[in-house]
Amino acid sequence: MKAIAYNISPQDKEWLIQANFKKHDITIITNSLSAKTLAYAAGKEALILLNEDPLSANQLQELKNIGIKYIATGSYLTDHIDLEKARQIGLKIANVPFEQGGSLEIMQQVIKNLDNWGAGNCVGEACCCQKTCGIKTQFPESHA
């Protein structure tokens, strides 16, 4: 899957590269997502947010317009994303479905979400798209 990660720190970059292990084609941008940097997402299927940068309804629509289908946030909370707008326009959103975890565990979950989407599967407990589906991924007990 082709993905882009905005506003990524050097340390997060290392954890993401380690978790990805060359499975997905991820473009890493140190700048935040903005009108000036939006064009870098063209041709990508997924957006990775590794912090709680806000995603407004307008930004979500712009992302959808250039081809983004999935947004994987590296946070447990999703109040920084307009989930209702995402649902309306058909974007799939996934979070990290556990509050406690180290950086590598968080990055592994982000990659797991990309893996599931790439295989056409639901992301299970990480799903934030406000829909119900029959496929649920089982997570280890420590992440329940």
N, C-alpha and C positions, 0 to 999 in steps of 0.2 A: 504494500500500500504506500502511496506517495503522501507524505505528511509534511507539515511545517510547524515549527515550534518558535514562538515569539517570546521576547523578553526572558531569555534563558541565561542564567549565571554560568560562569565557567565550571563551577562545581556540579551544578545540575546537568550541564552538558556532558560531563564525564560519566555521571550515573546513568543518563539516558543512553549514551553510546554503549555502556556496559550491558544495560538491560536489553537493548535492541539486538545486539549481537548480529548486525548486518541483515536483519530480517526485512525491515522496512526502509524505504528510501526517505530519510528525514532531512529536511533542510532546516538548519538552525540559524535563527536571527536573534541578535542580542537586543535589538530595538523592540519597543512595544508595538502592538498592532495599532495602526493609525491610518488615516487616509493616504499618507505618504508611503507606508510600508505594505498596504493591502495588496498591491500588485504582485508581491512575492508569493502570495498564496495561489495565484492562477496556475491551473494544471495540477493542483493537489486535491486529494480526496478528504484529507483529515487535517484538523487544526489541533495542536497540542498546546494547552495553557498550563503552565507549571506554577502559576501563582494565581492570585485572585484578581487578575485584571478584569475590569468590567466589560461585558459584551452586551451592548444595547440592541434594541430591536433593529435599528438602522444598520449597525455593524453586522448583525446576523444576516439580514437581507442581502447586504453587499457580499458577504462570504458565500451565501447560497448562489448568488448571481454569477460568481466566478468559478463555481464548481465544488465548493466544500460541501460534503455530505455528513461528516462526522466531526464532533468536537469532544476531545478527551481532556478533562481537567485533572490536574494533579492534586486537587484538593478534595476534601470530604464535603465541604459546603458548596452549594451551587447558587447562592443568592446573588452572586456577581454576574449571573447569566440570566437573560430574559427567557426563561424556560417556556413560557406560554407562546412567545413569538417563535421560538425554535420548533415547538410542536406544530404551530400553524403552518409553517413553511416546510416542514418535513425534515428538519435537521435532527440527527440522533446525537444525544448527549450522554456522556458517561463520566462518572466521578471515580474517586478512590473510595470504596465502600467501607472504609475503616478509619477511625479517628487517630489511632496510634500506629506509628510505623516509621521506619527509617527511610532515608532518601532512596536507597536502592529498592526497597519494597514498594515505595510509591511509583518509581519508574517502571518496575516490573509489572505493576497493575496497569499503568498507562499502556504499556506494550501489549499486555494481555487483552486489553480492550480493543486495540488495533487488530490483533490476531483474530479475535472473535468476529469483528466486523468484516475483516478481509475474507473470512471463511463463510460469511453469510449468516452468522449466528448472533443471537442476543448476547449482550454482555452481562446478563443475569443481575445480580445484586448491585452492579455498578450502573444500571440503567436509570437514566433521569429523563427519558423522553416522554414521560407521563402517559404511556400506553401500557397495555398488558399484552404479554405474549406467552406462548406455551413453553418456550425454551428458557430454562433457568440454569445458569452455570453454578456449579457447586464450588464454594470457596473453602479453604482450610478453616478449621474451627477457630484458629487464632484470629481470623479476619471476619468472623460472623457478626 
